Amino acid sequence: MDAELVTRIANNPNYQALKAKRTRFGWWLTLVTMIVYYGFILLVAFNKSFLSQKLGAGVMTMGIPIGFGVIVFTVVITAYYVNRANREFDALSDAIAKELLK
């Protein structure tokens, strides 16, 4: 890649905005994900009695729907990221590309 092009991209205000928004959003999603995942692991490690409580008369315990919730959370947060990336980050990327082609 041409050094001048790299410099033009790095100095572009839209690129700076894209980089800042993506970084901030990525850290936020990382924090939320870590809380959910490590929260579940901490429950498994330190509160087995809560997770082993039976739900109803069957064999299902609290741990099963909570574990399923962690999996559903992963799908939801991924869909949220893809939606925001398609809506906001792609628009900024397109704006950067249009400015550089001038």
CNS distance restraints for C-alpha pairs under 8 A (distance, minus, plus):
assign (resid   1 and name CA) (resid   5 and name CA) 7.28 0.50 0.50
assign (resid   1 and name CA) (resid   6 and name CA) 7.22 0.50 0.50
assign (resid   2 and name CA) (resid   6 and name CA) 6.42 0.50 0.50
assign (resid   3 and name CA) (resid   7 and name CA) 6.24 0.50 0.50
assign (resid   4 and name CA) (resid   8 and name CA) 6.16 0.50 0.50
assign (resid   5 and name CA) (resid   9 and name CA) 6.13 0.50 0.50
assign (resid   6 and name CA) (resid  10 and name CA) 6.09 0.50 0.50
assign (resid   7 and name CA) (resid  11 and name CA) 6.09 0.50 0.50
assign (resid   8 and name CA) (resid  12 and name CA) 6.09 0.50 0.50
assign (resid   8 and name CA) (resid 100 and name CA) 7.67 0.50 0.50
assign (resid   9 and name CA) (resid  15 and name CA) 6.55 0.50 0.50
assign (resid   9 and name CA) (resid  96 and name CA) 7.55 0.50 0.50
assign (resid   9 and name CA) (resid 100 and name CA) 7.54 0.50 0.50
assign (resid  10 and name CA) (resid  15 and name CA) 6.54 0.50 0.50
assign (resid  10 and name CA) (resid  16 and name CA) 7.13 0.50 0.50
assign (resid  11 and name CA) (resid  15 and name CA) 7.39 0.50 0.50
assign (resid  11 and name CA) (resid  16 and name CA) 7.31 0.50 0.50
assign (resid  12 and name CA) (resid  16 and name CA) 6.41 0.50 0.50
assign (resid  12 and name CA) (resid  96 and name CA) 7.33 0.50 0.50
assign (resid  13 and name CA) (resid  17 and name CA) 6.17 0.50 0.50
assign (resid  14 and name CA) (resid  18 and name CA) 6.01 0.50 0.50
assign (resid  14 and name CA) (resid  92 and name CA) 6.28 0.50 0.50
assign (resid  14 and name CA) (resid  93 and name CA) 7.90 0.50 0.50
assign (resid  14 and name CA) (resid  95 and name CA) 7.20 0.50 0.50
assign (resid  14 and name CA) (resid  96 and name CA) 6.07 0.50 0.50
assign (resid  15 and name CA) (resid  19 and name CA) 5.98 0.50 0.50
assign (resid  15 and name CA) (resid  92 and name CA) 7.39 0.50 0.50
assign (resid  15 and name CA) (resid  93 and name CA) 7.45 0.50 0.50
assign (resid  15 and name CA) (resid  96 and name CA) 6.45 0.50 0.50
assign (resid  16 and name CA) (resid  20 and name CA) 6.10 0.50 0.50
assign (resid  17 and name CA) (resid  21 and name CA) 6.04 0.50 0.50
assign (resid  18 and name CA) (resid  22 and name CA) 5.96 0.50 0.50
assign (resid  18 and name CA) (resid  89 and name CA) 6.44 0.50 0.50
assign (resid  18 and name CA) (resid  92 and name CA) 6.20 0.50 0.50
assign (resid  18 and name CA) (resid  93 and name CA) 7.44 0.50 0.50
assign (resid  19 and name CA) (resid  23 and name CA) 6.00 0.50 0.50
assign (resid  20 and name CA) (resid  24 and name CA) 6.06 0.50 0.50
assign (resid  21 and name CA) (resid  25 and name CA) 5.95 0.50 0.50
assign (resid  22 and name CA) (resid  26 and name CA) 5.85 0.50 0.50
assign (resid  22 and name CA) (resid  89 and name CA) 7.45 0.50 0.50
assign (resid  23 and name CA) (resid  27 and name CA) 6.20 0.50 0.50
assign (resid  24 and name CA) (resid  28 and name CA) 6.26 0.50 0.50
assign (resid  25 and name CA) (resid  29 and name CA) 6.20 0.50 0.50
assign (resid  26 and name CA) (resid  30 and name CA) 6.04 0.50 0.50
assign (resid  27 and name CA) (resid  31 and name CA) 6.12 0.50 0.50
assign (resid  28 and name CA) (resid  32 and name CA) 6.32 0.50 0.50
assign (resid  29 and name CA) (resid  33 and name CA) 6.01 0.50 0.50
assign (resid  29 and name CA) (resid  77 and name CA) 7.75 0.50 0.50
assign (resid  30 and name CA) (resid  34 and name CA) 6.03 0.50 0.50
assign (resid  31 and name CA) (resid  35 and name CA) 6.20 0.50 0.50
assign (resid  32 and name CA) (resid  36 and name CA) 6.32 0.50 0.50
assign (resid  33 and name CA) (resid  37 and name CA) 6.05 0.50 0.50
assign (resid  33 and name CA) (resid  74 and name CA) 7.94 0.50 0.50
assign (resid  34 and name CA) (resid  38 and name CA) 5.62 0.50 0.50
assign (resid  34 and name CA) (resid  39 and name CA) 7.75 0.50 0.50
assign (resid  35 and name CA) (resid  39 and name CA) 5.48 0.50 0.50
assign (resid  36 and name CA) (resid  40 and name CA) 6.24 0.50 0.50
assign (resid  36 and name CA) (resid  70 and name CA) 6.92 0.50 0.50
assign (resid  37 and name CA) (resid  41 and name CA) 6.36 0.50 0.50
assign (resid  37 and name CA) (resid  70 and name CA) 7.03 0.50 0.50
assign (resid  38 and name CA) (resid  42 and name CA) 5.92 0.50 0.50
assign (resid  39 and name CA) (resid  43 and name CA) 6.17 0.50 0.50
assign (resid  40 and name CA) (resid  44 and name CA) 6.28 0.50 0.50
assign (resid  40 and name CA) (resid  66 and name CA) 7.85 0.50 0.50
assign (resid  40 and name CA) (resid  67 and name CA) 7.50 0.50 0.50
assign (resid  40 and name CA) (resid  70 and name CA) 7.83 0.50 0.50
assign (resid  41 and name CA) (resid  45 and name CA) 6.12 0.50 0.50
assign (resid  42 and name CA) (resid  46 and name CA) 5.79 0.50 0.50
assign (resid  42 and name CA) (resid  47 and name CA) 7.53 0.50 0.50
assign (resid  43 and name CA) (resid  47 and name CA) 4.93 0.50 0.50
assign (resid  43 and name CA) (resid  48 and name CA) 6.68 0.50 0.50
assign (resid  43 and name CA) (resid  51 and name CA) 7.38 0.50 0.50
assign (resid  44 and name CA) (resid  48 and name CA) 5.53 0.50 0.50
assign (resid  44 and name CA) (resid  51 and name CA) 7.16 0.50 0.50
assign (resid  47 and name CA) (resid  51 and name CA) 6.74 0.50 0.50
assign (resid  48 and name CA) (resid  52 and name CA) 5.97 0.50 0.50
assign (resid  49 and name CA) (resid  53 and name CA) 6.41 0.50 0.50
assign (resid  50 and name CA) (resid  62 and name CA) 7.05 0.50 0.50
assign (resid  51 and name CA) (resid  61 and name CA) 6.40 0.50 0.50
assign (resid  51 and name CA) (resid  62 and name CA) 4.81 0.50 0.50
assign (resid  51 and name CA) (resid  63 and name CA) 4.47 0.50 0.50
assign (resid  52 and name CA) (resid  61 and name CA) 5.30 0.50 0.50
assign (resid  52 and name CA) (resid  62 and name CA) 6.11 0.50 0.50
assign (resid  52 and name CA) (resid  63 and name CA) 6.45 0.50 0.50
assign (resid  53 and name CA) (resid  61 and name CA) 5.28 0.50 0.50
assign (resid  53 and name CA) (resid  62 and name CA) 5.74 0.50 0.50
assign (resid  54 and name CA) (resid  58 and name CA) 7.37 0.50 0.50
assign (resid  54 and name CA) (resid  59 and name CA) 6.60 0.50 0.50
assign (resid  54 and name CA) (resid  60 and name CA) 5.82 0.50 0.50
assign (resid  54 and name CA) (resid  61 and name CA) 4.27 0.50 0.50
assign (resid  54 and name CA) (resid  62 and name CA) 6.43 0.50 0.50
assign (resid  55 and name CA) (resid  59 and name CA) 7.48 0.50 0.50
assign (resid  55 and name CA) (resid  60 and name CA) 5.63 0.50 0.50
assign (resid  55 and name CA) (resid  61 and name CA) 5.36 0.50 0.50
assign (resid  55 and name CA) (resid  62 and name CA) 6.46 0.50 0.50
assign (resid  56 and name CA) (resid  60 and name CA) 7.64 0.50 0.50
assign (resid  60 and name CA) (resid  64 and name CA) 6.66 0.50 0.50
assign (resid  61 and name CA) (resid  65 and name CA) 7.75 0.50 0.50
assign (resid  62 and name CA) (resid  66 and name CA) 6.39 0.50 0.50
assign (resid  63 and name CA) (resid  67 and name CA) 5.83 0.50 0.50
assign (resid  64 and name CA) (resid  68 and name CA) 6.09 0.50 0.50
assign (resid  65 and name CA) (resid  69 and name CA) 5.92 0.50 0.50
assign (resid  66 and name CA) (resid  70 and name CA) 6.42 0.50 0.50
assign (resid  67 and name CA) (resid  71 and name CA) 6.62 0.50 0.50
assign (resid  68 and name CA) (resid  72 and name CA) 6.22 0.50 0.50
assign (resid  69 and name CA) (resid  73 and name CA) 5.89 0.50 0.50
assign (resid  70 and name CA) (resid  74 and name CA) 6.36 0.50 0.50
assign (resid  71 and name CA) (resid  75 and name CA) 6.66 0.50 0.50
assign (resid  72 and name CA) (resid  76 and name CA) 6.18 0.50 0.50
assign (resid  73 and name CA) (resid  77 and name CA) 5.99 0.50 0.50
assign (resid  74 and name CA) (resid  78 and name CA) 6.10 0.50 0.50
assign (resid  75 and name CA) (resid  79 and name CA) 6.18 0.50 0.50
assign (resid  76 and name CA) (resid  80 and name CA) 6.12 0.50 0.50
assign (resid  77 and name CA) (resid  81 and name CA) 6.17 0.50 0.50
assign (resid  78 and name CA) (resid  82 and name CA) 6.19 0.50 0.50
assign (resid  79 and name CA) (resid  83 and name CA) 6.03 0.50 0.50
assign (resid  80 and name CA) (resid  84 and name CA) 6.20 0.50 0.50
assign (resid  81 and name CA) (resid  85 and name CA) 5.95 0.50 0.50
assign (resid  82 and name CA) (resid  86 and name CA) 6.00 0.50 0.50
assign (resid  83 and name CA) (resid  87 and name CA) 6.07 0.50 0.50
assign (resid  84 and name CA) (resid  88 and name CA) 5.62 0.50 0.50
assign (resid  84 and name CA) (resid  89 and name CA) 6.97 0.50 0.50
assign (resid  85 and name CA) (resid  89 and name CA) 4.67 0.50 0.50
assign (resid  85 and name CA) (resid  90 and name CA) 6.05 0.50 0.50
assign (resid  86 and name CA) (resid  90 and name CA) 5.30 0.50 0.50
assign (resid  86 and name CA) (resid  91 and name CA) 7.58 0.50 0.50
assign (resid  87 and name CA) (resid  91 and name CA) 6.58 0.50 0.50
assign (resid  88 and name CA) (resid  92 and name CA) 6.51 0.50 0.50
assign (resid  89 and name CA) (resid  93 and name CA) 6.19 0.50 0.50
assign (resid  90 and name CA) (resid  94 and name CA) 6.05 0.50 0.50
assign (resid  91 and name CA) (resid  95 and name CA) 6.20 0.50 0.50
assign (resid  92 and name CA) (resid  96 and name CA) 6.22 0.50 0.50
assign (resid  93 and name CA) (resid  97 and name CA) 6.26 0.50 0.50
assign (resid  94 and name CA) (resid  98 and name CA) 6.15 0.50 0.50
assign (resid  95 and name CA) (resid  99 and name CA) 6.19 0.50 0.50
assign (resid  96 and name CA) (resid 100 and name CA) 6.22 0.50 0.50
assign (resid  97 and name CA) (resid 101 and name CA) 6.25 0.50 0.50
assign (resid  98 and name CA) (resid 102 and name CA) 6.69 0.50 0.50
